[in-house]
Amino acid sequence: MEIKKSKEEIFEQSPAFESTFNTIVRLISPDSCKSFQIGKTGENVQNLFDNEYRGKYTNFEVIWPSENKSEIELLEDTLINHFTKSPGYKHKCENKGKNVSGMRKSNKYVIFVLLR
């Protein structure tokens, strides 16, 4: 009997996931932040942070750029899925599940982490 894997399970084996996962773990080490949220955008992240997140979060870090919108959407879903279910991180992760918000068409997309 063949066991089918989800796109997220397959993507967890990719260099993009490994790199972004390791970056997030470094950023959210016990002494560096109280909580975090993972996001994606095709907009200027500094402007997005200034207009929507300043005051709620203290900083942000861009962790993965790509011209491929599908890659960014899958990477964000995979990271959120992992961190919201992981016993070592779920208490710090403020994402409440799969992000359904869309992104505008852009030449460049990014995954970012908001830090508190």
C-alpha positions, 0 to 999 in steps of 0.5 A: 500500500502506497502512503501519499504525502502532502505537498507540505510533507514533501516540501519539508525536505527542500533546501528552502524549508531547511534554510528558513526553518533554521533561520526562524529557530535562530531568531526565536531562541529563548532569549531573543523574542517572546513570540513571532508570526510568519507571513508572506508578501509581494509588497515592500516589507518595511512599508508593510511593517510600518503600516500594519505591524509597528507597535504590535511587533518590535522587528521583522526579518525577511527570511526567503525571497523568491520570484515564484509566488507558488513557492512562497505560498507553499513555504509559508503554509509548511512553516506555519503548519510545522511551528503551530504543531511543534511542542517546542515552538507552538507556544511562541507562534502567533499564527492560528493556522493556514494563512488564506490571505492573498498576495498582489502580483509582484516581481518578488515575493518574500517570507518574513517573520515578525518578532515580539 
